Amino acid sequence: MVSTDTAVLPSRRGLLVPVANPEGVAPLLAIAFAANAPGDPPTNVIAFVREQGRESSPAHPPVLAAAVEYATARGVPIAPQSLWSSNAGADIVAAARNANAGWILLGYHRAASGQDTMGGVVQDVFAHARAHPLHVGVFIQGTDQPFERIYAAVDSGHDGRAALDLAVRITRSSNAKLRALLVSSTVDQPDEQDEMVDLLRAARRSLGRRFHSDVLSERSIDGLLNQTPGRLLIVGKKLADEIRLPLGEAPGGDRCMIVVQGGVPA
């Protein structure tokens, strides 16, 4: 029997959310709160303080105060923590493992001298998490306003399954509708086809009439964007890399994307 949490990593529950910019706290925590499944522990919210010049204990930076204020205003419990770090990417993954979290959800990063939203700390988190049973989602653009419709590009790979899991989590806790687009030419083996059918059926059981599925007719940027007119698109990192999805700015200005790297079960 397939769980309605379509890509759950055994024994790992909840999310860890690293925060760095007070202006980015609201949209990131809104998504995290929506993605926390019933029975999950409070979201772990981590702010890192650089090792250089540290005192005996890390001070709570303004971004953590902003996170606590946002969560308190919405009556949502969080587990806030500030930690010393000289290697944020590795330490984010270590903190998630120590918290036994199943997901890391973080905002995009763009260096002042470049346009790569997947560089810096984000790239390091992807690299360090790849060796562990952890899903990673990177929120590109951001709003804390509710989404009416959510789209997810799904396939039989670890990234595609995790994208569906996150989409179901967010949809289940809201009034949104979810449309899952099965990426064509990715499910070649009969057993993989059967497993994807089971995953889609589990999502439909969880969401009822709010869930719809379709096939991505064209495996390209234009094909994906044409079939996902809503404000939130969740897509696996492998597909995003393959079709060179433009991540410098989310298409349409107010559209949001979450790029997901799926963890490999231990």
N, C-alpha and C positions, 0 to 999 in steps of 0.2 A: 504494500500500500504506500502511495506517494504522499508525503506530507504537504499540507497547503503552504507551508514555508518551503518554497520550491528549491532552495539551495542551501538549506540549513547545514552548518558544519556541526557535527555531533558534539554535544556538551558545551558548545560556545553560545553565549546568549548576550544580546544587547550590543550597544554601539559605543565606540570611543570617538570623541570629536575634538581634534586639536583646534585651538583658536589663537589667532595672532593679531587680527585687526578688529577693533571694536565696531567698525562700520559693517563688517561682514558677519557679526554674531547672529543677528536676527534671522536672516534667511537660512543660515546653516543650521541653527538650532530648530527652526520650524520644520525643516525636512527631517532632522534627527528625531524630533518628538513624534512626527507622523510615522516614521519608520520603526519606532520601538514597538515590538510585538507584545501582545498580552503575555504576562509572565516574565518579560525581560526585566532586568534590574534597571535602576535609574541610569540615564546616559552619563557616561564618564566624560567630563569636559576638562581638557588638559591645556594649560598654558605653559610654555617653556621659557625659562630665563637663561640667558647665556652664562656659561661657566665663568667667563672673565670677570674679575672683580666681585665675585660673589661673597656674601656674608655667611653667617652660620646656618641660616635657613632662607629659602627663597621667599621674597615678598610677593604678595598677590598683585599681579600687574593689572592695569585698568581694564584690559580686555576680559579678564576673569570676572571682575566686578560687573562689567556689562552683561556677561553671560548669566551671572546669578540674578541680576536685576530683571533680565528678560524672562528667565524661568520662573521667578517668584511672581511676577505680574500675571503669568499664565497658570499659576498653580501646578506647575510640573516640577517634580523633584529631579535634581541632578546631583552628581558627585563631582564637585569641582576640585581641582588640584593644580598647583604650580610646581614645576620641577626644574632643576638645573639641567642644562644640556649644552654640549658643544657639537652634537651631531643629531639634529632634530629628527631627521628621517629614520635613523636606526632607533632612536629613543621612542618615537611614536609607536613603532611596531612592537618594541619591547613592552611599552606600557599597555598596549592592547592585549598582548599575550599574558601579561601579569594579571590583567583584569578579566581574563578568559572571555574577552569580547569576540563576537563573530564578525563585526563590521568596524572598519575605520571610515569615517566620513569627514572629508576636509574640503576647504575652499581651494580655488585655483591659485596659482602663484605666477606672477609675471615679474621678471627682473626689470629694473629701471632701464636697462640698456637693450632689452629684447622684447619679443612678442610671444615667447613660448609659455603658454599657460600650464604646460606640463613639465616645466623645468624645475630646478632648485629642489626644494623640500619634497614637492609632489613626486618628482622623478625618483628621489631617494626612497620615499615610502613605497612606491611601486616595486622598486628593485629589492628592498629588504623584505617586503611582504610576500614576494613570489615564492619564497622557500617555506612559507608557513601556511597553515589552514586559516587564512584571513581574507575576507572580501574587503576591497577598497573602493570607495566611491568618491569621485572628485566633482564637486558642484561648480559648474561654470555659469557665470552670471548669477543672479540671485534675487529672490523676493521672498518675503514671508507671507505673501497673500496666498489664499487657497487656490489650488489648481482645479479647474472644472474637468479637464480631460488629460490623461497621462498616456504617453506612448512609450513602448519598450520594444526594441529590436532584440529578438531572442533567437538562439540557436542551440545546438547540442554541446557546445564548448563550455568551459567553466565560466567564461565571461558572460556569455549569453544567458546561462542559467541564473547567475547571480543578478543580472539585470532584471530578469523576471521576478526573482525573489524580492528585490528592493521595490519594484513597481507594485507588487501585490501588497507589500507591507504598507506603503504610503497610501494606496487606494483604500485598503481595508479600514483605515482609521479616519477616512474622510468621506465626503459625499461625491468624490470624483468618479469618473468612469475610466476604465483602462482598456486600451487596444494594444494587443500584443501582435507584433509583426514577425512572422517566422521568416528568417533570412533564407532565401532560396539557395540551393546548391551547397548546403552545409550539413544536411542530414542524409548521408548516403547509405549507411548500414541499416538493415531492418530493425535490429535491436535498438539503435539510436532513434529511429523513427518512432518506435513504440514508446520509448522513454519520454520523448518530447510530447507525444500525444497524452501520456499520463500526466506530465507536468502541466500541460494546458488544461486538462480536465480538472486537476486539483485546484488550479487558479480559478476556474469557473465555479467549482463547488464553493470556494471561499467567498467569491464576490457576487455570485448569482448573475442577475441581468446587467450588472455594471461591468461585466467582462465580455470583451469581444476579441476575436482573433482573425488574422488575415495573413496573407503571404506577401512579403516584400517583392514587388514585381521586378524591380531593377536594382541590382547590387551596385549602387553608385551614390554619390552625394545627392544628386538631383532626385534620384528615385526615393531615397530615404526621406529627404525634406519634403517632397511633394506629398508623401503619404502620412506625414506627421505634422498636421497643421496646428496642433495644440501648443500650449505654452511650456510644457515639460516633456523632454525626450530623454529616455534612459537608454544608453547604448553601451555595448561591451567595448573594451579598449582594443581588442584585436580587430574588430570591424572598423572602429573609428580610425585606427592606424591604416588599415588596408585601403579604405576609400578616401583617406586624407581629409577627414571631416574637419572643416575650419573651426578651430577652437580659440582663435584670438579674440573673437567676439561671437557670442551666440547669434545665429542668423535671426533677423527680425528685431533685434534690439532688446525687446522684453521677453524673448524666448529664453528658456533655461535648459541646460543639459546636465546630466550626470553621467560621467564616463566611469565605467565599472571594470575593475579587474577581479575576476573570481578566484577564490582560494581553492587549493587542492586539498581535499579531505586527507587527514593524516592516516 
